Amino acid sequence: MQCPQCQGPLRDIRRLAGLTLDGCAGCGGIWFDRGELQEVLSRSGREIPPGAPMIDPIASSAPCPRCAAPMQHGGIVSAMLIVDRCAACGG
């Protein structure tokens, strides 16, 4: 998989809340597969239901690195936590 921001390779290089996540050595981005972000937030005391609506979503300029579908860019949990999310595969 390639990073949707800088096109660098995504590799299993990040450990967060006991999970091994795909990370980009180029830009420092982290890719969360379906359910991984919810798990990290849950372990830190925050809850977010799967499929929770995004805050102020707009179309992302980056395609999903997992399935190449268009992603949405916006806040999740709060307007301060900005993510790109794929509605097709849940990443």
Buried (B, 14 or more C-beta within 10 A) or exposed (E): EBBBBBEBBBBEEBEBEEBEBBBBEBEEBBBBBEEBBBBBBEEEEEEBEEEEEBBEBEEBEBBBBBEEEBBBBBBBBEEEBEBBBBBEBBB
